[in-house]
Amino acid sequence: MLVSSALSISSSTMTRWQALDELQQAGVSVFVSMSPTYPTMGEDDFHELLSYFRALGEVVVFHEPINPRGANFQQCLTAAKEAGYDDVVTELQQMQDSHQYWVEYALEQLNTVQQVATRFDGLEIHSWPDDELVRSTSGQLRSKLTAMQQAVSPESFSGKQTGTSAAQSGLTGQKGALDQLL
């Protein structure tokens, strides 16, 4: 996997990781942006990443699936090609070619990350559904995504805890149930 490979071989990643750990140990609140996430990432990859983040202590993780309209999308596609990650390239190109494929991927990623996060105490996930994703849905699903967008993120700069927002939970508790909501 792209993430596993990057984490295991990158010395700059380890340097950043050590800096985050030192900051956390010094009492500085740590927040992590886990974005964009790639279509080849699954439950095991998210579990591995979230376990790393949780090891830092109580952490807020901001999550956003990649979207094919963003300027960084082409950079990610180019980097995946240059690194020889053909499976990632194929998925990204399919996402670029099919709006529906991207919608289904993004919903699955948001739900999977939220569900995996429930395995860790002290780990807050703040999901960022894209505006186009919200517009591409309807009914209960659109309401849930809109609530995610409008939820106040749980980090606190005043020392006053805001708590987890009910809006920042899985879209559905069951695998495969997203199809029923689309």
N, C-alpha and C positions, 0 to 999 in steps of 0.2 A: 504494500500500500504506500501511497505517496507520503502520508503523514508519518507512518512508522519509519520509513526510510529516512525522512528528513530529520526526525527526532533522534534517531540512533547515530547519525554520522556528522551532524553539523556542530562544530565547536562553537559557532556564534550562537546557536540555539542554547547550548549548555551555559554559555556565559550569561545570556539573558535570563535563563532559568535560575542560575545562582544569584543573580541580582534581585530577582523577584523574591526568592527565598530570604535573602538578607533583609530586604525591605519589610517583608511580612514579620520576620523575627524581631525587627526593630519597632513593631507596632504600627507600621504604615499600612493602611488598607490597600489591598491588591485587587485589581479588576482585570479581567482577561477578555480580549476580543477573539472569539473563535469564529472568524469569518475571513473569507468565505469558506464554507464547507463544500467539498466536492461530491459529485454524484457517485463516485466509487466508494465513498466512506459509508460504512454500515454500523450497526449496533456495537460490534466489538471495537471498532476504531474509536467511536465516541466514548465507550466505556474506558478505554485506555487513556484518551486525552483527559476526560473528566477526572479520572483517578489521579493523574499528574496535577491537575489544577487543585483538586481537593487536598492534596498533600501539602499545599502551601498554607492551608488553614481555611478559615471561612472566607470564601471567595465568591464574587459575583462574576458570572461568565455571560458575556453578551454574544449572542449567536445569530448569524444570518447566513442562509444558504446563498450560494452564488446566483447571480442573475445575468442572463446573456446580454442585457442592455448596458450594463455598467462598463466604464472605460477600462477597468481592471480585468474584465472578462477576456479581452483579447490578449492581455499580458499573461494571464494564467494559461490560456490556450497555447501561446507561443512557448512559455516556460515548460509546459508539459511535453510539447513536441520535442524541444531541445533536450529534455531529460530522458526521452525515450519511454514515457509513460503512455503507451498506445491506448490502453484501456481508458485512461482519463480523457485523452484526446477524442476518442470515439464518443464517449458520453457527452462531453462538452459540445461537440459538433451536433450531436443529435438534439441536444437542448437548444442550440442556436437555430436549428432547422424546424423544430416543432414546439410551438407555444404550449400545447397541452402536455407534452412530455416534461417541459420545465415546470409547469404548474404542479403536476403529480409528484415530481422529484422534490420541489420545495416544500410541499405539504408533508411529504413523508419525512424529510429531514427535520423540519420543525417538530413534528410529533415524536420522532425517534429520540432526538436530543432531550426533549422534555421528559420522556418516559425513562430514559437511562439515568437522568439526573436524580430521579426519585430514589435511586439506590444509595445515594450519598447524603448523609446528614451534613448540614452546614454549607451546602453548595446551592447557590441561587442561579437560575438561568433566566436571562432576560432576552426573549426572542424578538427579532426585528423582521416581521413580515413585510415584504416589499409592497409598495402601493399597487403595482400592477398585479401582484398575486391576489390582493384583496379584491380588486376590480374583476378578477377572473373567476371569482366564486360568488355564491349567493346563499341566501337563507342563514341557517344556523352557523355554517362554516364562515361565512363573511362576517357575521356578528362576532364570532370568536376571534378571528384575525384582527378585526377592528379593535376589539378590547385589548388584544396583545399590543397593538400599536400605541394605544392610548394609555396603557398602564405605566405608572411611575416606576422607574427602575429602583431596585431595592437598596442601592448603595446609599450611604449616608455621609454627608460631609460635616454634619453638625454634631455627630456623636449620637444622634437620636435615630434608633432603628425604625425603618418604615415597614419591615416585614415583607413576606412574600405575597404578591398579588395573585388572587385566584385566576386572573386573566392569563397569568404566565404558567399555565399547566398544559398538559398534552391536549391536542385537538380531539383525540379519542383514546380510550384506554385499551382498545383492542387492535391487534394487527389486522390489516385488511379492511378495517371499518371505515377508513377514509374514502374508499370507493363508494360507499353508501352516501357519503356527504357531498360528493362531487356532483 
